[in-house]
């Protein structure tokens, strides 16, 4: 029982390191990269808090250095999806019953670990596994993921404050409950921060999660899972599995305890998810929540007074940085005549 009303002030954005020549952060990052390249990791799935190895190993190579092997992940199959669901549902009652502020403290601890002890290791993992440069990795895999964890706790405290108005002679109140069942988090290859945010934002609200990252993001995803465990996340709350999309969809979207999906990826895949869930709606205990982010047409608007060189740089970086492999890549430009000419 809680004897107090807990709230969390709006956090500040995590400061971005420059990694300029001669800085201590550049030296620390280079060392972390070198240390990782000396190792060949054996990467298990995490189901019910236990490391699960199937023996079906798939090699992980840096996209920019495919001759080098960073490690191998253990690929799962249909039975591992069922095991992950069972582990999540087993953990559900205790996790949902935990006070929300105690749940929040786990994710705030994870943010602190990421900002300090694991900062350079996470950056190095993202640079090697997903071919990002130091700046791209810093703003994604550390700063943005730290911000997700801290700001989500703040926003959750604001949500819990929202209560209905009571008329004279009555007292209305609302309890914000977790969903009935498990949530499936399907995360993309290109952003470590999104990979961490989709399962944790659902779990923070008292839900239990089956997390399927893209195969090309497993190298950094497994590190974040280890950070969550070190921060005190109870076994089974988030279950990290490496299974192909059709297999996980077949099991999860036909399960009566399926309660929601949190997705970032292609429009076509999300459309198919929505279609299958709709066709199976009579199988579920409740109406699943369907949350997805897909591709978009991002644009840049330049004012007539803009510096032409700055506009050119912004357009080139916005459209082609990281090979344009992100939903925020610029694909349209609205230019005044004096610049377009």
N, C-alpha and C positions, 0 to 999 in steps of 0.2 A: 504494500500500500504506500502511495506517495503522499507526503505531507508538505505539499508545496506546489506552486505553479511554475513550471520551468519554461524558459524561453531563451532563445539564442539571438544575439544582435547580428545585424548584417555583417558578414565577414568582409575583409578586404581581399582584393585579388592577390593571388600569390605573385610576388615579384619575379620578373623574368631575368635570368642570368644572361650575360652578353656572350660569354665564351670567346672573348677577344684574346688576341695573342698576349701571352704573359700572365693571364688571369689564373687564379688558383682553380676555378671551376673547369677551365679548359684542361689543365693538367690532370685533374681528378677524372674527368670524362675520358680522356685518352687512356688512362690507366684501366678504367672499367672496361673499355672496349678491348684492350689488349688482353685483359684477364679472361673475358668471355671467349675470345677467339682461341685461347689455349685449351678450352674445355669442349667436350662433346656431351651435351646434356641428355639424360634419359628422362623424358617428360611423361609422367603418368596423368591419367584423369583423376579427378577428386570427386568421389561419390560417398556421401555420408561421412565426410571428413577423412576417408581413407584413400591412400594412393593406390590406384588401380592400373595394373599393367597387363596388357593383353598379349604381348609378344608380337603383335602385328605392327611393326615399326615403320614409320614414314619419316624420311629425312627432311630436315629443315635447312635451307641454304639462303644466304643473303641474296636478294634479287640482283644486287650489283656485283656479286662474287660467287657465282653458282658452283665454282669448283670447291669452295670451302663448305664444310658441314658443321653447322652450329650444334646440332643434336638430332634426336629422333623423338617423335611423339607416338604414343600408343593409341592406335585407331580403335574405336569402339564399334559396336554393332547394335542391333535392335534390343538385345537383352540388357545392354548397359543403359539405354534410354529408360527402360522399365525400372531398372535398379535405381537410377537417379530420381525418378518420380516417386518411387517407394520411400527413398531416403528423405526426400523433401517433405512428403506427407507425414512421415514419422516425426520430423522435427517441428512440424507446424504448430501444434498446440502449445508447446513450451515457448516457441519464438513469438507467437501472437500474444501470449499471456505476459510476456516480458514488458515492463514499462517502456514507453516509447523513448524516454530520455536515456535509459540504459542501452537500448538499441542504438540510439544516436551516438553515444559515447564510443561505441566500437568503430563507427565510420569516421568519427573525428580523430580517433587514435590512428586509423589507417592513413588519414590525410597527413598527420604529423610524421608518421614513419616514411611516407613517400616524400615529404618535403625535406627530410634529413637523411636518415640512414640509407634509404634506397633511391635517392634522387638520381645519382649518376648511373647506378645499375639499371634503373628503368629507362633512362635516356639511351644508354648504350644498347639495351635490348631492343628498343624501338628502332634505333638507327641500323642495327644489324639485321633484325628480322623483317623490317618494313622499308628499308632504304630511305630513311629520312636523314636530313642533315641535322647538325646540332641545334640550330635555332628552331627548325620545324618540330623536332622531338621535344625540346624544352617547353614550347608553348602548348604542345598536345599532351604528351604522356605524363608530364609532371604538373605544370601549372594548371592546365584545364581540368585534369582529373582531380587535383587537389581542390580546385574551386567547385567542381561538381559535388564532391563529398561535403565540403563545408557549407556551401550555399544551400544544398538540398536539406541539410539539417535545419538551417534557418527557415527555409520556406515551409518545411513540415511543421515547425513550431507555429508558424503563422496560420497554416491550414487548421491545425487543432484548436486555434482560438475562435474560429468561426462557429457561432452558435445561433440558433433561431431566436426570434423575439418571443417573449412570453407576455400574454395578455393578463389582465388582473384575474386573480383566482386560479391561475395555472402556472406550471413551470415546464417549459419545453427545453429539451436538451438533445444534443446529437453526439453519438459516439462514432468515431471514424474507425471502422473495422477493416481488417484485411479481407482480401477476396476469398471465396470459398473454393479452395483447391490450390493448384500450383501455377506459377507464371513461367512461360518459356521466354528466355532472352536470346535473341539471335543477333550477333554483333558483327560488324564489318571488318575488312582487312586494313583499312586505311587510317583509322584513328584509335589509338590506344585508349584515349579518354572516353570515347563512346563505348568501347569494349568494357570499360569498368563501370560506366554510368548506368547502362541499361539493366544489369542485374542488381546493382546496389540500390538504385532508386526505388525499385520494387521491394527489395528486402527491407529497406529502411522503414517502410510503411507497415511491416509485419507480415509480408508475404514470403513464401518460400519459392525458390527459383531453380530451374534447370537452365544452365547457361551453355549455349553452343557458339563458340567464336568461329570466325573464318579460319581455315587451316593456316593461312598466311599471317595470322596474328597470334597464333598459339604461343610463340616464343615470349612475347610480352604478357599475354593473358595469364600464363601459368605463374609468372612472377607476381602479378597482382593478386592472384588467388593465395599465394603463400603469404603475402602481406596481410590480407584479410584474416587468415588463420592466426598470424602472429598478433594481430590487433584484438583477437578474442572472439571472432565469429564462431558461433556454435556449429558443430558438425551437422551437415545436411541442410542448412539454410540456403546455401548456394552450392550447387553441384556442377562442376565443370567437366564437360564431356566432349569428345572429339568424334563426331558421327556425321555422316553426310546428310545433306538437307532432306532428300526424299525419305530417308529412314526416320529421322527425328520427327518429320511432319506426319508420317504414317502413324507413329505411336502416339504422339502428343495430341494431334487433332482428332483422334478417335477415343481419347481417354475421357471418362465421365468427370474426372476431377480437373480437367483443363479449365483454367479460370481467366487466362489472358496471355497475350503475346506482346513483347516489347522488341521492336525490330528496327534495324537500320540496314538498308541495302537497296537492291534494284527495284524499280517500279513493277516489273513483270513478276518477280518472286512474291512481292507483297500482294499484288492483285490475286495471285493464285492462292496465297494463304487465306485471304478474305473469302474467296469463293468456296474453298474447302470447309472453312469454319461455318459459313452460312449453310452449306449443304448438310453439315453434321449438327446443326443447332439443337435438335431434339435429343442428342446424346448427352448433353452437358447438364450438370446440376444447376448451373446458373448461366446467365448470358455473359460470355467471355468479353473482356475489355480488349480491344484491338488497337494498338498504338504503333504507328510506323512512320519512319522518315525515309523518303526515297529521293530520287533525282529531282532537280529543279532547273529553271532557266535563270541563272543569276546574271545581273547586269551591273554595269558601271555607268554612272552619269557624270559627265565632265561639264563644268561651268565655263563660260566664255573667258573668264579671267584666269583659268587654271594654267599652271606652268606646263608647257607642252612636254618637256622632258619627263616631268613627274607623271603625267598621264600615260606616256608611252611605257614607262617602267611599271606603273600600276597595272596596265592592261596585260603586259607580258607576264608579270608575276601572277596576277590574278587568274589568268587563263591557263598558263603552262607550268607553274610551279608544282612540284610533285607530279609531273607529267599530266596535270589536269585531273588526277585520279581522286577527286573529292567532290562532294555535292555542292560545295561553295565555290567551285571553279567558275570564273566569269565566262559566259558564253554569248553575251550581248553587250554592245556599247552604244550609248546615246551621246553623240558628240556634236557640239556647235559647229557651224560652218567654218569659223576661223581656225579650228583645230583639225577638223576632218579634211579640210583642203590641204 
